[in-house]
Amino acid sequence: MTGQSLRIVRLANFVAPASGGLRTALRELGKGFKASGHEPVLIVPGEHASDRETEQGRVITLPGPVLPGTGGYRVLTDKRRVARLLEELAPDRLEVSDRTTLRWTGKWARRARVPAVMVSHETADGVLRTWGLSEGAARRAADALNIRTAHTYSRVVCTTEFAEREFVRIGARNVVRAPLGVDLVQRHPALRDSGLRARHARVDESLLVMCTRLSVEKRPGTGLDALEALVRRGRRAVLVVAGDGPLRSRLEQRARERGLPVTFLGHVSDRGLLGSLQASADVCLAPGPAETFGLAALEAMACGTPVAVSASSALPEVIGSAGAVAADHGSAFADAVEMLLERPLEERREAARARAACFGWDTAVDAFLAAHDAAAPVRPFVPGGVG
């Protein structure tokens, strides 16, 4: 593992101002790389070109068109411009967070003799299934895509054992595990706000919160189905949805037609407010079946709120016994919510926080740097404290 300072150029598509987990991961890893003495450079698409220094290092935005039907996601489509920029930057390492539209960069890296890492943020077969492909067809298409990905890049980084399975299935030998993390300082149980809770739910009502992008692969409709099942059972419950996306108008219409007590906040850019909302909930919902880690769920747990998660995702592996696992339909999620609400309040909040405490960003940064064969940060020793 090299001890020298490395220029680590990172490329990502599908990052928008309203993005959640991916944007958070890119920021926190960039901050960690920079703190370790390396030079992180992030290239993302946007409306206008820009080049600025930030807390996560240098961030270069190139103009990219909006991908129709995604609710505002942009992509880097000008391969020549991206290739020229990569040549100018002369990276020591390349890290790519999109295995579809940016997979060509792996071939560029091979020609330039730059070690390149692909980060698998979602399972390919899981995403394809959410778009309507049968399990068999999704698996065949995913295997073909993953074989090309594994051959193109020096390493494939998977954040959980769940995410790693589809690469193990094809016999890939260059897969490494590197978990993501959560900010345990900015996200904590003390953010619980009785005033904020009272604005959304009465004392005798259970407050459910769902922080997710409102797009097909996230299955936000399952959250509304769960609420409907709870109300039908006589449970006094309300749902607050923090997030935006192409399905928002359809979900709002469904809530109106069925008379469901749902509040749609849209994208919440104030991270403090979002943390208070997560901390003030009784249960958070994470219905996405293709999640390979689930940062929003982990953030809720850091705030002391247990999460009901999809059994089809990686989240059962992440939440452990501090949350509840449900099949991908509303009644199963309603069962999971009721199971969590049966636990004493302080007990379930302490368990959620304790589980989240296993996932600090320091551990994630070290693991990603190891995937790059780069030295991990040397953190200062603090007498009487934690180094």
C-alpha positions in Angstrom: 0.0 0.0 0.0 1.5 3.3 -1.1 2.1 6.0 1.5 2.4 8.9 -1.0 -0.3 11.4 -1.6 -2.5 10.3 -4.5 -4.8 12.2 -6.8 -8.0 10.2 -6.6 -10.4 11.3 -9.4 -14.0 10.2 -8.8 -16.8 10.2 -11.4 -20.5 9.9 -10.7 -23.7 10.2 -12.7 -27.2 10.4 -11.3 -26.2 13.0 -8.7 -28.7 15.9 -8.4 -29.3 18.7 -5.9 -32.1 16.5 -4.4 -29.9 13.4 -4.3 -29.6 11.6 -1.0 -27.4 8.7 -0.2 -25.0 8.9 -3.1 -24.4 12.6 -2.6 -23.8 12.0 1.1 -21.4 9.1 0.4 -19.4 11.1 -2.1 -19.1 14.1 0.2 -18.0 12.1 3.3 -15.5 9.9 1.4 -14.1 12.9 -0.3 -13.6 14.6 3.1 -11.9 11.5 4.4 -9.6 11.2 1.5 -8.6 14.9 1.8 -8.1 14.6 5.6 -5.7 11.6 4.9 -3.5 13.8 2.7 -4.7 12.7 -0.7 -6.2 14.9 -3.4 -9.8 14.0 -4.2 -11.3 15.4 -7.4 -15.0 14.8 -8.1 -16.5 15.1 -11.6 -20.3 15.3 -11.8 -22.9 16.5 -14.3 -24.8 19.7 -13.8 -26.7 22.5 -15.6 -23.6 24.7 -15.9 -19.8 24.1 -15.9 -18.0 24.9 -12.7 -14.8 24.1 -10.8 -14.5 24.8 -7.1 -12.7 23.8 -4.0 -14.9 22.3 -1.3 -14.7 20.5 2.0 -14.6 17.2 0.0 -11.8 18.5 -2.3 -12.1 19.8 -5.8 -15.5 19.4 -7.5 -15.8 19.8 -11.2 -19.2 20.1 -12.8 -19.6 19.5 -16.5 -22.8 20.3 -18.4 -25.0 17.2 -18.8 -28.5 16.7 -20.0 -31.4 15.7 -17.8 -32.3 12.0 -18.3 -36.0 11.9 -19.1 -38.3 10.2 -16.5 -35.8 10.4 -13.7 -37.0 13.5 -12.0 -34.0 15.7 -12.7 -31.0 13.4 -12.8 -28.3 14.5 -15.2 -25.6 12.4 -16.9 -22.2 13.0 -18.4 -22.8 12.2 -22.1 -19.8 14.0 -23.7 -17.3 11.2 -23.6 -14.6 13.2 -25.4 -14.8 16.1 -23.0 -14.7 13.8 -20.0 -11.7 11.9 -21.5 -9.9 15.2 -22.1 -10.5 16.3 -18.6 -9.2 12.9 -17.2 -6.1 13.3 -19.3 -5.5 16.8 -18.0 -6.1 15.7 -14.4 -3.7 12.7 -14.8 -5.2 10.8 -11.9 -3.2 8.3 -9.8 -6.5 6.4 -9.1 -9.9 6.5 -10.7 -13.2 5.8 -8.8 -16.5 5.4 -10.7 -19.9 5.4 -9.1 -22.0 4.4 -12.2 -21.5 1.0 -13.8 -23.8 1.7 -16.8 -23.3 5.1 -18.6 -19.7 5.5 -17.3 -18.4 2.0 -17.7 -16.3 3.1 -20.7 -14.0 5.0 -18.2 -12.6 1.6 -17.1 -11.2 1.1 -20.6 -9.8 4.6 -20.6 -8.1 3.8 -17.2 -6.6 0.6 -18.6 -5.1 2.4 -21.6 -3.8 5.1 -19.3 -2.5 2.5 -16.8 -4.5 4.0 -14.0 -5.8 1.6 -11.3 -9.6 2.0 -11.4 -12.3 1.1 -9.0 -16.0 0.7 -9.7 -18.4 1.2 -6.7 -21.5 -0.9 -6.8 -24.2 1.3 -5.1 -27.2 -0.8 -6.2 -27.6 -4.4 -7.3 -28.1 -4.6 -11.1 -30.6 -7.5 -10.9 -32.5 -5.7 -8.1 -32.9 -2.5 -10.1 -33.9 -4.5 -13.2 -36.6 -6.3 -11.3 -38.0 -3.1 -10.0 -38.4 -2.0 -13.6 -40.5 -5.0 -14.4 -38.1 -7.7 -15.6 -38.7 -11.2 -14.5 -36.3 -12.7 -12.0 -34.6 -14.9 -14.6 -34.3 -12.1 -17.2 -33.0 -9.7 -14.6 -30.4 -12.1 -13.4 -29.2 -12.9 -17.0 -28.9 -9.2 -17.9 -27.2 -8.4 -14.6 -24.7 -11.2 -15.0 -23.8 -10.0 -18.5 -23.3 -6.4 -17.2 -21.4 -7.5 -14.1 -19.0 -9.7 -16.1 -18.1 -6.8 -18.3 -17.7 -4.5 -15.2 -15.5 -7.0 -13.3 -13.2 -7.4 -16.4 -13.0 -3.7 -17.1 -12.0 -2.4 -13.6 -9.1 -3.3 -11.4 -11.5 -3.7 -8.5 -15.2 -3.7 -7.7 -16.2 -2.2 -4.3 -19.3 -3.6 -2.7 -20.6 -2.0 0.5 -22.3 -5.2 1.9 -22.2 -8.9 1.6 -25.6 -8.6 -0.1 -24.1 -6.4 -2.8 -21.2 -8.7 -3.2 -23.4 -11.8 -4.0 -24.1 -10.9 -7.6 -20.4 -10.7 -8.3 -19.6 -13.9 -6.4 -22.2 -15.6 -8.6 -20.2 -14.8 -11.8 -16.9 -15.8 -10.2 -15.4 -12.3 -10.0 -12.2 -12.4 -8.0 -11.5 -8.7 -7.8 -14.3 -7.7 -5.5 -13.6 -6.0 -2.2 -15.9 -5.1 0.7 -16.0 -1.5 2.0 -19.0 -0.3 4.1 -20.4 3.1 4.1 -21.0 5.1 7.2 -23.0 7.6 9.1 -22.2 10.9 10.8 -22.6 10.1 14.4 -22.1 13.7 15.5 -24.6 15.4 13.2 -27.1 12.5 13.6 -28.0 11.7 17.2 -31.1 11.0 19.4 -31.0 14.5 21.0 -32.3 15.9 17.7 -35.8 14.6 18.7 -38.1 17.7 18.7 -41.4 17.5 20.4 -42.6 20.7 18.6 -41.7 19.3 15.2 -43.4 16.0 16.0 -46.5 17.9 17.2 -46.7 19.7 13.8 -47.1 16.4 12.0 -48.8 14.0 14.5 -51.1 14.2 17.5 -50.0 12.7 20.8 -52.2 9.5 20.2 -50.8 9.0 16.7 -47.7 7.1 15.5 -45.4 9.2 13.3 -43.9 7.3 10.4 -41.3 9.0 8.2 -40.0 7.9 4.8 -36.9 9.6 3.5 -36.4 8.4 -0.1 -36.2 9.4 -3.7 -39.7 9.0 -5.2 -38.7 6.8 -8.1 -39.6 3.3 -9.3 -36.6 1.5 -7.9 -37.2 2.9 -4.4 -40.8 1.5 -4.3 -42.2 4.5 -2.2 -45.7 3.3 -2.9 -45.1 0.5 -0.4 -44.9 3.1 2.3 -48.4 4.4 1.4 -49.7 0.8 1.3 -48.3 0.2 4.8 -50.0 3.3 6.1 -53.3 2.3 4.6 -53.0 -1.2 6.1 -52.3 0.3 9.6 -55.3 2.7 9.3 -57.5 -0.1 8.2 -56.5 -2.1 11.4 -57.5 0.9 13.5 -53.9 2.1 14.2 -53.7 5.9 14.5 -50.8 6.7 12.3 -49.6 9.4 9.9 -46.8 9.4 7.3 -44.4 12.2 6.4 -42.5 11.7 3.1 -39.2 13.6 2.7 -38.0 13.3 -0.9 -38.9 14.1 -4.5 -38.9 12.3 -7.8 -40.9 11.4 -10.8 -43.5 9.5 -8.9 -44.4 12.3 -6.5 -47.6 13.5 -8.3 -48.9 10.0 -8.7 -48.3 9.2 -5.0 -50.0 12.5 -3.9 -53.0 11.6 -6.0 -53.2 8.1 -4.5 -53.0 9.6 -1.0 -55.9 12.0 -1.8 -58.0 9.4 -3.4 -57.7 7.0 -0.5 -57.9 9.7 2.2 -54.5 8.8 3.7 -52.9 11.1 6.2 -49.7 11.7 4.3 -47.6 14.9 4.2 -45.2 15.3 1.2 -42.4 17.7 2.1 -40.4 17.3 -1.2 -36.7 17.4 -1.0 -35.5 18.6 2.4 -32.2 20.4 1.8 -31.8 21.4 5.5 -29.8 18.5 6.9 -30.5 19.6 10.5 -34.3 19.7 9.8 -34.1 16.3 8.2 -32.2 14.9 11.2 -34.8 16.3 13.6 -37.6 14.8 11.5 -35.9 11.3 11.6 -35.2 11.6 15.3 -38.8 12.7 16.0 -40.4 9.7 14.2 -41.6 6.6 15.9 -40.6 4.4 13.0 -38.9 5.1 9.6 -39.7 3.2 6.5 -37.1 2.0 3.9 -39.1 0.0 1.3 -36.4 0.0 -1.5 -35.8 -3.6 -2.5 -32.5 -2.9 -4.4 -30.6 -1.0 -1.7 -27.1 -2.2 -1.2 -26.6 -0.2 2.0 -29.3 2.4 2.8 -27.7 5.5 4.2 -31.1 7.2 5.0 -32.0 4.2 7.1 -28.7 4.3 8.9 -29.1 8.0 9.6 -32.5 7.4 11.1 -31.0 4.8 13.4 -28.2 7.1 14.4 -31.0 9.5 15.4 -32.5 6.8 17.6 -35.4 5.7 15.4 -35.8 2.1 14.3 -36.4 1.3 10.7 -38.7 -1.2 8.9 -36.8 -2.4 5.8 -37.3 -4.5 2.7 -36.3 -8.1 3.1 -35.1 -8.0 -0.6 -32.4 -5.4 0.1 -29.1 -5.3 2.0 -30.7 -3.5 4.9 -31.4 -6.5 7.0 -27.6 -7.0 7.1 -27.1 -3.3 8.1 -29.9 -2.9 10.8 -29.3 -6.2 12.6 -31.8 -6.7 15.4 -32.4 -3.0 15.9 -35.1 -2.8 13.2 -37.7 -5.0 11.5 -37.6 -6.8 8.2 -40.7 -7.0 5.8 -41.6 -8.6 2.6 -42.2 -6.2 -0.3 -45.9 -5.3 0.3 -47.9 -3.0 2.5 -49.3 -5.4 5.0 -45.9 -6.9 5.7 -44.5 -3.4 6.4 -47.5 -2.7 8.6 -46.7 -5.8 10.6 -43.1 -4.7 10.9 -44.2 -1.2 12.1 -46.5 -2.7 14.7 -43.8 -5.0 16.0 -41.4 -2.1 16.5 -44.0 0.0 18.2 -44.6 -2.8 20.7 -41.1 -2.3 22.0 -40.7 0.2 24.8 -39.7 3.6 23.4 -36.4 4.0 25.1 -35.4 0.4 24.5 -36.0 0.7 20.7 -34.3 4.1 20.5 -31.2 2.9 22.4 -30.9 -0.3 20.2 -31.2 1.8 17.0 -28.4 4.2 18.1 -26.1 1.4 19.3 -26.4 -0.4 15.9 -25.7 2.8 14.0 -22.6 3.4 16.1 -21.0 0.4 14.4 -20.8 2.4 11.1 -18.6 5.4 11.5 -17.2 7.2 8.4 -13.6 6.6 9.6 -14.0 2.9 9.0 -15.5 3.5 5.6 -12.7 5.9 4.5 -10.1 3.4 5.6 -11.8 0.6 3.6 -12.1 2.7 0.4 -8.5 3.8 0.7 -7.4 0.2 1.0 -9.4 -0.6 -2.1 -7.3 2.1 -3.9 -4.0 0.7 -2.3 -3.7 4.1 -0.7 -2.5 4.8 2.9 -5.2 5.2 5.5 -5.2 8.5 7.4 -3.0 8.9 10.4 -5.4 10.3 13.0 -3.9 12.4 15.9 -3.7 10.8 19.3 -5.9 12.7 21.8 -4.8 12.0 25.4 -7.8 10.7 27.4 -10.0 10.6 24.3 -10.5 8.8 21.0 -7.8 9.1 18.3 
